[in-house]
Amino acid sequence: MPDEITETVVDSRITIRNLLHGEGSPFELAEDARKGLTSTPKTMQPKYLYDRHGSDLFEKITEQEEYYQTSTELEILRRIAPLIMDRVRPTALIEFGSGSASKTKTLLDEMRRAGRLEGYGMLDVSESALLAAADALVERYPRLQVVCEIADFEQPQPLPFPGKRRLLVFLGSTIGNFEVEDAKAFLRGPAERMHDDDAFLIGFDLIKDVETIERAYNDAAGVTEAFNKNLLTVLNRELGADFDLSAFDHRAFYNEPESRIEMHLVSRRPQRVTLIDLDLTIEFVAGESLRTELSHKYTRRSVEQLLEAGNLTLDMWETDPDGKFALGLARRR
Ligand SMILES: C[S@@+](CC[C@H](N)C(=O)[O-])C[C@H]1O[C@@H](n2cnc3c(N)ncnc32)[C@H](O)[C@@H]1O
């Protein structure tokens, strides 16, 4: 946990808490890059894909025809939002990895319709995404209090709005980006902090035919490729590295035994990269890859097991008619 939290009240309805950049913050690109780029195989955590440009590119990915996840999750959300509101009756919504919060409006609209919309807490590493979303939301909902936490959701934090009945949300199957054990550890954080009346709505991308899954991460317009390669731009800018983006290929494939997409940057040739700020030189052989993201796919059974290990239990399960995506409503055990 950072020693110091900077809190800024932007207007009377938006509070920004920066939990990333305080002393002792675990969000350490330099340390993580040294560790990840010198390990075998080379890896980087996906949270570093989301600088301002990366967040914009992710939004573009959600608009690609191949990326079924966003439209499918939205379709389910629209159908079940009234049901969830009846069942949970929240007055505050708290979202992890909120991004542009565009799908979240479906839930906020329903809370407003029920006359119960009071607070929205959004947590994301991407400051640009948070601030843009918060501005738009206070305009759309004139009485809404917004708390923006610029934070790493892997570091458990107190949940905002402790005095209210809360619906926690984690959309976009972002939970799939964790290693399996890390996903369990993540869930235990909110589970420990939830009250008995609170609930946790989580989006899960489901196991389906490999072609559909792989197409979603290899869109024809090359937006996911640009998103993936943006990691190298981040490393060049933040750590004085000299990655040549044209010397790497985007590769995203389904690892069937692990039920997950793996996204890699594959070196086209033998090459040496220097990261001046780390005083570090790393070597790639031709065909060697740097893994940048995992995206696990689920079944109802694997979700139940995951939730159980996270001290949660499944209360409601809804999918689209084709079973491509699911929303699970969980309670603490
Ligand atoms: C896959 S996108 C999903 C965005 C949005 N929730 C949606 O469903 O479209 C992942 C989001 O989580 C954020 N994120 C990724 N890793 C994070 C971390 N460790 N801590 C906080 N936010 C993170 C990204 O900035 C991004 O907004």
The ligand as a Gaussian input file, in Angstrom:
#p B3LYP/6-31G(d) Opt

LIG

0 1
 C       -9.920000      -5.384000     -20.788000
 S      -10.070000      -3.706000     -20.318000
 C      -11.789000      -3.649000     -19.836000
 C      -12.352000      -2.265000     -19.778000
 C      -13.862000      -2.194000     -19.455000
 N      -14.132000      -2.640000     -18.100000
 C      -14.626000      -3.048000     -20.424000
 O      -15.278000      -4.000000     -19.977000
 O      -14.617000      -2.752000     -21.619000
 C       -9.190000      -3.715000     -18.803000
 C       -9.282000      -2.433000     -17.979000
 O       -8.628000      -2.663000     -16.726000
 C       -7.602000      -1.710000     -16.507000
 N       -6.511000      -2.423000     -15.824000
 C       -5.713000      -3.398000     -16.328000
 N       -4.892000      -3.875000     -15.366000
 C       -5.188000      -3.174000     -14.241000
 C       -4.697000      -3.223000     -12.899000
 N       -3.724000      -4.074000     -12.529000
 N       -5.251000      -2.385000     -11.977000
 C       -6.246000      -1.505000     -12.330000
 N       -6.745000      -1.423000     -13.585000
 C       -6.227000      -2.246000     -14.524000
 C       -7.232000      -1.162000     -17.873000
 O       -6.720000       0.155000     -17.793000
 C       -8.574000      -1.240000     -18.609000
 O       -9.332000      -0.083000     -18.406000

